[in-house]
């Protein structure tokens, strides 16, 4: 259930990122983060550094893009719930 919720949040994050210009550096870093989370989910391995990466992304987006930061916070909570 929690992994499914995490996948749904990743899809929502990808949708929110579409509101950013394609050349936005922050968008590229979040795209890479999404890919990393999905890779680790598919492999069944969770790296503790994911939490640090998501926390950094929240800080990066919270002022200019609060909706994206909100989705990232949800992802952070879900990662905690699944033991990452």
N, C-alpha and C positions, 0 to 999 in steps of 0.2 A: 504494500500500500504506500509506504513512504517513498520508495523508489519511483513509483508511478507518479506520485505527487511532485517529486523532484523533476521528473521528465516533463510534466505539465508546466512547471515553473520555468524550466529552460526554454520551452516553446514560447511561453509568454514573454520571456526576456528577449528572445530572438525577434518577436513581433515588435516589441517596444524599441529595439535597436534600429528597426527599419525607419523610425522617425528621425534618426540622426543622418547627417550627410555621409555619403559613402567614404569620403576622404578623412573622416574624423578619426584621429589616432586612438581615442578612447574606444571607439567602436571596434577597431581591430583588436585591441587588447581583450575586450569582452568576448568577441568571437573566438579568440584563442582559449579563453577561460571556459566557455561553453564546450568547446571541443575536448578540452582536457577533462572536464567533469563527465561528459558522455563516455569518453574512452575508459575512464576509471570505473564508471557504472557498468559498462559492458564487460570489463575484465573482472568485475567483482572485487576490486581492490580500491581502497580509499586512502589517499595520501593526506596526512595532516596539514600539509602545506596548502591544500585547497581552501581551508578555512581562512588562512592568512590572505590568500589571493582574493577571496570574496570580500573579506573585510576591507582590504585596500580598494577594491572596486566600489564598495559602498561609499567610502570616504571620497572617492574621486567623482562620484556622480550626485551625491546628495544635495548639493547646492543648485547646480544647473539642470539636473534631470531627476527630480524627486521620485517620479514614477518608476524609473529604472532602478533607483536606489531601493525603493520599496520592494520590488521583485527580487533584487539581490538579497535583501534582508530576509525575505521568505525562503530563499534558497539556503541561506546561512542557517536558519532555524531548522529546515528540513535535514540538512547535513548533520546537524547536532542530534536530531531525532534518530537518525540511522547510525549513529555512533562514530561519526567522523570528527 
